[in-house]
Amino acid sequence: QVQLQESGPGLVKPSQTLSLTCTVSGGDITRVGYFWSWVRQPPGKGLEWLGTISFSGSTYYKPSLKSRTSISRDTAKNQFTLQLTSVTPEDTAVYSCARSNRFANSNLDERSTYDYWGQGTQVTVSS
């Protein structure tokens, strides 16, 4: 059974960098064919895909956030990390990590795209 767990600060000040780590158990993040993503859901809004790192380490980002987003991984710890720079209150959301067994430029904002999820973590951007 694959399990994902997000960790990181719940409160970030405006203009600072949001950093979250997803620790994966029960599945190797380098296993061929799997993709590991970060998504978020702001209050009252729908799911928003932020970016993905593949089993080979390739990264893909939402174009409108690409300049502020970075996803990296630590294969020894079986973790992948999201960094979002220059945050504003509009970045307040529940952030989740998730796994999919395919990657395409469509349907990335749909829950059905992902087969395993972390529980999600609330991040608030406020001074």
Secondary structure, 3 states (H helix, E strand, C coil): CCEEEEECCCEECCCCCEEEEEEEECCCCCCCCCEEEEEEECCCCCCEEEEEEECCCCEEECHHHCCCEEEEEECCCCEEEEEECCCCHHHCEEEEEEEECCCCCCCCCCHHHCCEECCCEEEEECC
